[in-house]
């Protein structure tokens, strides 16, 4: 009986350790590339293609990290952060590079801000891994 219980616990353990990442990004090729990379690293990845859909998901489930675009259909990333009820660390991935956008995102709780056109995916992955250990 003890061996059987131990086996059951062993099977359940990996599912608990899987870190959840929500990618809220309307650029499907980028969202898909990030999903592939993070899935390969062992993360449980969910994608939302607009801000409103992403907000519903983020308020329904606790994520270890949210990767958030700022300019999206339905709802922009700033509104998303203002309306987020379940707090999760957020990393911004945007093509907006203005200092005022970066400052506003940080004030709303973003832990990092990457300009997509200037940032390799490997750098994003490194930051996520170091932030959600």
ABEGO torsion letter per residue (X at the ends): XAAAAAAAAAAAAAAAABBBBBBBBABAAAAAAAAAAAAAAGBBBBBBABAAAAAAAAAABBBABBBBBABBBGBBAAAAAAABABBBBBBBBBABABAAAAAAAAAAGBABBBBAAABBAAAAAAAAAAAAX
